[in-house]
């Protein structure tokens, strides 16, 4: 997700180890909601991102918000934050990937975004449409959350379906031992290299978490 944080990368990494020793720097709990049209086809997905407390409080402070440090933002302060993570650079995939079987499914850019600040954590939501409505039959819809560069770590904490009954939703985690091995091998190549952050290899897919939605019948 580095493409989104052009002005915040240094802030997010405050106190963090160098890239040759650790990744990621931002942690997000993700909720996935697949939205169905009245005709029974999946038309899009709504994402909810709950940011870790360190990043959330650092961003709020960097924006000069919550000056009394009571962890409560006024409606005006929330309005100023709305869309803080929606300024996507061209080509950025939103760290969300959809597939039908093994075939990628194109997603629109974000829309209908919101922001909240609860328990010291920023919570944003946004909606993305599928390029064309999907008829879920024999193949499941897979929605994955990961940052290719592994600057941000996503944990899928919930997945739901809206607008259709009779669907199953399953969450899958990666093989973390195998993913850690891939990460360590990548980090070893960049040991002591100050430019590693900019050119960090795309190991994030190894840590992909996903929801699988089936609506056969």
C-alpha positions in Angstrom: 0.0 0.0 0.0 3.0 2.3 -0.2 1.6 4.0 -3.3 -1.1 5.6 -1.1 1.2 7.0 1.6 3.5 9.3 -0.4 3.5 11.9 2.4 3.2 9.5 5.3 5.8 6.8 4.8 8.2 8.4 7.2 5.5 8.9 9.8 4.3 5.3 9.6 7.9 4.0 10.0 8.8 6.1 13.1 10.5 3.8 15.5 10.3 0.8 13.1 13.3 -1.3 12.3 15.1 -0.9 9.0 13.6 -2.7 6.0 16.5 -5.2 6.1 15.1 -6.4 9.4 11.4 -6.1 9.4 8.2 -5.7 7.3 5.4 -4.7 7.4 5.0 -1.2 8.9 1.2 -0.8 8.8 -1.4 -3.3 10.0 -5.0 -3.4 8.9 -7.9 -5.6 9.9 -10.1 -6.1 6.9 -13.8 -7.0 6.6 -15.2 -8.0 3.2 -18.8 -7.7 2.2 -19.9 -9.1 -1.2 -22.9 -7.2 -2.4 -25.5 -9.0 -4.7 -28.0 -7.4 -7.0 -31.7 -8.4 -7.0 -31.0 -10.7 -9.9 -28.7 -12.8 -7.7 -25.4 -11.8 -9.3 -22.6 -10.4 -7.3 -22.1 -6.7 -8.3 -19.3 -5.5 -6.0 -17.5 -5.6 -2.7 -17.4 -3.3 0.2 -14.2 -3.2 2.2 -13.7 -2.1 5.8 -10.2 -1.3 6.9 -9.4 -0.9 10.6 -5.9 0.6 11.0 -3.5 -0.3 13.8 -3.5 2.2 16.7 0.0 3.4 16.2 -0.6 4.4 12.6 -4.0 5.8 13.4 -2.8 8.1 16.3 0.2 9.2 14.3 -1.9 10.2 11.3 -4.4 12.1 13.5 -1.5 13.9 15.2 0.2 14.6 11.9 -3.0 16.2 10.6 -3.2 18.4 13.8 -6.5 16.8 14.9 -7.7 15.8 18.4 -5.6 18.5 20.1 -7.0 17.6 23.5 -6.0 13.9 23.0 -9.4 12.6 24.1 -9.5 10.1 21.2 -12.8 11.7 20.1 -12.9 13.6 16.8 -15.5 16.3 16.0 -17.7 15.9 12.9 -15.6 18.6 11.2 -12.4 16.7 12.0 -13.8 13.4 10.7 -14.9 15.2 7.5 -11.3 16.4 7.1 -10.1 12.9 7.3 -12.7 11.3 5.1 -10.9 9.8 2.1 -7.4 10.1 3.6 -6.6 6.6 2.1 -8.5 6.9 -1.2 -6.1 9.1 -3.2 -4.8 6.1 -5.2 -2.1 6.5 -7.7 -2.6 5.1 -11.3 -2.2 1.4 -11.4 -2.7 0.9 -7.7 -5.0 -2.2 -7.2 -6.3 -1.2 -3.8 -4.6 -4.2 -2.1 -7.8 -6.2 -3.0 -7.9 -8.9 -5.6 -10.9 -10.9 -6.9 -10.9 -14.1 -8.8 -13.4 -16.6 -10.2 -11.6 -19.9 -9.9 -8.1 -19.0 -11.3 -9.4 -16.1 -13.4 -8.8 -12.5 -12.2 -11.9 -10.3 -11.9 -11.4 -6.6 -12.5 -12.5 -4.2 -9.8 -13.4 -0.5 -10.2 -11.8 2.3 -8.3 -13.1 3.1 -4.8 -16.4 5.0 -4.2 -18.8 5.8 -1.4 -16.0 6.0 1.2 -16.5 6.7 4.9 -14.2 7.2 7.9 -14.6 6.7 11.7 -12.3 7.0 14.7 -13.1 4.5 17.4 -11.0 3.2 20.3 -8.0 5.1 19.0 -8.2 3.4 15.6 -9.1 4.8 12.2 -11.8 2.8 10.3 -12.4 3.5 6.7 -14.8 1.8 4.2 -15.1 1.9 0.5 -17.0 0.2 -2.3 -15.7 -1.3 -5.5 -17.8 -2.7 -8.4 -16.9 -5.8 -10.4 -16.2 -5.0 -14.1 -19.4 -7.0 -14.8 -21.9 -8.7 -12.5 -20.8 -12.2 -11.5 -23.0 -15.3 -11.6 -21.7 -17.5 -8.8 -22.3 -21.1 -9.8 -19.8 -24.0 -9.8 -16.8 -21.7 -9.1 -16.4 -19.8 -5.9 -15.6 -16.1 -5.8 -12.3 -15.4 -4.1 -11.5 -12.0 -2.6 -7.9 -11.6 -1.4 -6.4 -8.9 0.7 -2.6 -8.2 0.5 0.0 -5.6 -0.3 2.4 -6.9 -3.0 5.3 -5.0 -1.4 4.2 -6.2 2.1 4.6 -2.6 3.5 1.0 -3.2 4.9 -0.2 -6.4 6.5 -3.9 -7.3 6.1 -5.8 -9.7 8.3 -9.2 -10.7 7.1 -11.3 -10.7 10.2 -14.8 -11.0 8.7 -16.6 -11.7 5.4 -20.3 -11.5 4.7 -22.8 -11.6 1.9 -25.6 -9.0 1.4 -28.6 -9.4 -0.9 -28.6 -13.2 -1.4 -29.4 -16.2 0.8 -27.9 -19.6 0.6 -24.3 -18.6 0.1 -21.3 -20.0 2.1 -18.4 -17.9 3.2 -15.1 -19.3 4.3 -11.9 -17.6 5.4 -8.4 -18.9 4.5 -5.1 -17.9 5.9 -1.7 -18.4 4.2 1.0 -20.9 5.1 2.8 -18.5 7.3 5.9 -20.7 7.8 6.3 -20.8 4.0 5.6 -17.1 3.7 8.1 -16.2 6.4 10.7 -18.2 4.6 10.1 -16.3 1.4 10.3 -13.0 3.3 13.5 -13.9 5.0 15.1 -14.9 1.8 14.0 -11.6 0.3 15.3 -9.6 3.3 18.7 -11.4 3.1 19.2 -10.0 -0.4 18.7 -6.4 0.9 20.7 -6.6 4.2 22.3 -3.2 4.9 20.8 -1.7 1.7 19.3 1.7 2.4 17.4 1.6 -0.9 15.6 -1.7 0.0 12.4 0.1 1.0 11.8 1.5 -2.5 12.7 -1.7 -4.3 11.4 -4.3 -1.8 10.4 -7.5 -3.7 6.8 -8.4 -4.2 6.5 -11.0 -1.4 3.1 -9.8 -0.2 1.1 -12.4 -2.1 2.6 -15.1 0.0 0.8 -13.5 3.0 -2.5 -13.1 1.2 -5.6 -13.8 3.3 -8.8 -14.5 1.5 -12.6 -15.1 1.6 -14.2 -17.7 -0.6 -17.9 -17.2 -1.4 -19.9 -20.0 -2.9 -23.6 -19.7 -4.0 -24.1 -22.9 -6.0 -27.7 -23.9 -6.8 
